[in-house]
């Protein structure tokens, strides 16, 4: 099984499934924006009112936040804090770790409540966990069969050297 920090290939089918889950969560929780980020800070998907947000910075700062609170957790003998909540004047952020490998970020305002968001996030996290489990199996099967889906797999050092000559 791939570890939590292992790279994986995202297939279009799974990305569509992820977006369906995120859009349903957006509606059901009455949230403003939802992001899915890997633990390295790479944005996987974003739905909702993303126009006025710096999604790249939000993704990397969220991953940094998880890493920092992971350090705090270890200091007090915990493995990690799987849920974080930040309350602002207008907007709130609910952050949770899904399938020990991705971070689900829900931004919501007074149109929703923490209780509703937590309830809906739990269900969405279970669905996302199943998608990532399927994705992990698919990636492992591709590796076992010797079929690499990476577009860089067939590039050799000679190819790179020739490019810069």
C-alpha positions in Angstrom: 0.0 0.0 0.0 1.2 3.5 -0.8 2.2 5.6 2.2 0.5 8.9 3.0 3.2 10.9 1.2 3.5 8.6 -1.8 2.9 10.1 -5.2 -0.1 8.9 -7.1 -1.5 9.4 -10.5 -4.9 11.2 -10.8 -7.1 9.7 -13.5 -9.9 11.7 -15.1 -12.5 9.2 -13.9 -11.5 9.7 -10.2 -11.2 13.4 -10.6 -14.8 13.6 -11.8 -15.9 11.5 -8.9 -14.0 13.8 -6.5 -15.6 16.8 -8.0 -19.1 15.3 -7.7 -18.5 14.7 -4.0 -17.2 18.2 -3.5 -20.0 19.8 -5.3 -22.6 17.8 -3.3 -20.8 18.8 -0.1 -20.8 22.4 -1.2 -24.6 22.3 -1.7 -25.5 20.1 1.4 -23.3 22.1 3.8 -24.3 25.5 2.3 -20.6 26.4 2.2 -18.9 29.1 0.0 -15.8 27.2 -1.2 -14.4 23.7 -0.9 -10.8 22.7 -1.7 -9.1 19.4 -1.8 -5.3 19.6 -1.3 -2.6 17.0 -1.0 -0.3 17.0 2.0 2.5 18.5 -0.1 0.3 21.6 -0.8 -0.8 20.8 -4.3 -4.4 21.8 -5.1 -6.3 18.8 -6.4 -9.7 20.4 -6.8 -11.7 23.5 -5.9 -15.4 24.2 -6.1 -17.6 27.1 -5.2 -16.7 30.8 -5.0 -13.0 30.6 -6.0 -12.8 33.7 -8.2 -11.4 36.0 -5.6 -9.1 33.5 -3.8 -5.5 32.8 -4.4 -6.0 29.0 -4.6 -2.3 28.2 -4.9 -1.4 30.1 -1.7 -4.4 28.7 0.1 -3.4 25.1 -0.8 0.2 25.5 0.4 -0.7 27.4 3.5 -3.3 24.7 4.4 -0.7 22.0 4.0 1.7 24.1 6.2 -1.0 24.5 8.8 -1.5 20.7 8.9 2.2 20.1 9.2 2.5 22.7 12.0 -0.4 21.2 14.0 1.0 17.8 13.3 4.2 18.9 15.1 2.0 20.2 18.0 0.2 16.9 18.1 3.4 14.9 18.4 4.6 17.1 21.3 1.6 16.1 23.3 1.7 12.5 22.3 -1.0 12.5 19.6 -0.5 11.1 16.1 -2.2 14.1 14.4 -5.1 16.4 14.8 -7.5 15.2 12.1 -9.8 18.2 12.3 -9.0 21.9 12.6 -11.4 24.8 12.8 -10.7 28.5 12.4 -13.4 31.0 13.2 -13.3 34.5 11.7 -15.6 37.5 11.8 -17.3 36.7 8.5 -15.9 33.4 7.3 -14.9 30.1 9.0 -12.5 27.4 7.8 -13.0 23.7 8.6 -10.0 21.6 7.7 -9.9 17.8 7.9 -7.6 15.0 6.8 -9.1 12.5 4.5 -7.8 8.9 4.0 -4.5 10.0 5.8 -3.3 11.6 2.5 -5.4 14.6 1.4 -6.8 17.7 3.1 -10.4 18.8 2.8 -10.9 22.5 3.3 -14.4 23.9 3.7 -14.9 27.7 3.9 -18.4 28.8 5.1 -20.1 31.8 6.6 -23.2 32.6 8.6 -25.4 30.8 6.0 -24.2 27.5 7.5 -23.1 26.2 10.9 -20.1 24.2 12.2 -22.5 21.4 13.2 -23.9 21.1 9.7 -20.4 21.3 8.1 -19.0 18.6 10.4 -21.9 16.3 9.6 -21.7 16.8 5.9 -17.9 16.6 5.9 -18.0 13.2 7.7 -20.1 11.7 4.9 -18.1 13.3 2.1 -14.8 12.1 3.8 -16.1 8.5 3.7 -16.9 8.8 0.0 -13.5 10.5 -0.8 -11.7 7.8 1.2 -13.3 5.1 -1.0 -12.3 7.0 -4.2 -8.7 7.3 -2.9 -8.6 3.7 -2.0 -9.7 2.8 -5.5 -7.1 5.2 -6.9 -4.4 3.6 -4.8 -5.3 0.1 -6.1 -5.5 1.3 -9.7 -2.0 3.0 -9.4 -0.5 -0.2 -7.8 -2.0 -2.4 -10.6 -0.5 -0.1 -13.2 2.9 -0.3 -11.4 2.7 -4.1 -11.1 1.8 -4.5 -14.8 4.8 -2.3 -15.7 2.5 0.3 -17.4 3.6 3.7 -16.2 1.1 6.5 -16.8 3.7 9.2 -16.2 4.3 11.3 -19.3 8.0 11.4 -18.3 8.5 7.7 -17.9 10.2 7.2 -21.3 12.4 10.3 -21.2 16.1 9.4 -20.7 19.0 11.4 -19.5 20.3 11.5 -23.1 17.0 13.1 -24.2 17.4 15.8 -21.6 21.1 16.4 -22.6 20.1 16.7 -26.2 17.4 19.2 -25.4 20.0 21.6 -23.9 22.7 21.2 -26.6 
